Amino acid sequence: MSSTMHGIGMTSQRTRDRMVQRLREQGIKDEVVLGAMNAIPRHIFVDEALSIRAYEDVSLPIGYGQTISQPYIVARMTEILRSGNPLGRVLEIGTGCGYQTAVLSRVAQEIYSVERISPLLMKARNNLRELRTRNVKVKHADGHYGLPDLAPFDGIMVTAGATHIPNELLQQMTVGGRMVIPVGTQEQTLVLVERLPEEFRQTKLEAVKFVPLLGGTS
């Protein structure tokens, strides 16, 4: 039995429809993002034992001290990054199990995703392959440095809490580009960074809770 079939009671379209309805009630307005959330089966990204909880609005453990973000945060960060406009090239820092990556693949032309934990990267690759995702490339690397060889990017999404905004990532943004990143140690705030012709503009958005953005690879 393929992993797509596990937790079959939770895979019904009706369950996903309910999740999307809840996202609307939580204030997500971008129909393109809501469509992507509806299209991607979150249950294949979590362990079979947790698949019954896949569509609840909670983060869930995916091993190696990492988590899959709650649907609201995935939708919110994607909505902020899009800002109502089509996305071209997007850099994601922290592939994890690949769920946010899969959602981004529905709203952008090309996704380049970096993960520092090798076994998680393999898991994400398998998940994305199962969904036949063709516009995503994943790389085993330290996310602090981004992917300078492939820059610039129209959008950068960081899915781990940084102590500061890495300068290397700022330099990899196109003019007019946007970055969404959780910043802080004890308390984290979601920050939107916009690259203007002469400067970077930062806007603090809302309190969030992510695992820390760590250096190195494993």
Secondary structure as GFF3:
##gff-version 3
##sequence-region A 1 218
A	DSSP	three_ten_helix	3	5	.	.	.	ID=ss1
A	DSSP	three_ten_helix	8	10	.	.	.	ID=ss2
A	DSSP	alpha_helix	13	25	.	.	.	ID=ss3
A	DSSP	alpha_helix	31	39	.	.	.	ID=ss4
A	DSSP	three_ten_helix	42	45	.	.	.	ID=ss5
A	DSSP	three_ten_helix	48	53	.	.	.	ID=ss6
A	DSSP	beta_strand	60	63	.	.	.	ID=ss7
A	DSSP	beta_strand	66	68	.	.	.	ID=ss8
A	DSSP	alpha_helix	71	82	.	.	.	ID=ss9
A	DSSP	beta_strand	87	93	.	.	.	ID=ss10
A	DSSP	alpha_helix	99	105	.	.	.	ID=ss11
A	DSSP	beta_strand	108	115	.	.	.	ID=ss12
A	DSSP	alpha_helix	118	130	.	.	.	ID=ss13
A	DSSP	beta_strand	136	140	.	.	.	ID=ss14
A	DSSP	three_ten_helix	143	145	.	.	.	ID=ss15
A	DSSP	three_ten_helix	148	150	.	.	.	ID=ss16
A	DSSP	beta_strand	153	158	.	.	.	ID=ss17
A	DSSP	alpha_helix	167	170	.	.	.	ID=ss18
A	DSSP	beta_strand	173	183	.	.	.	ID=ss19
A	DSSP	beta_strand	188	195	.	.	.	ID=ss20
A	DSSP	beta_strand	200	208	.	.	.	ID=ss21
###
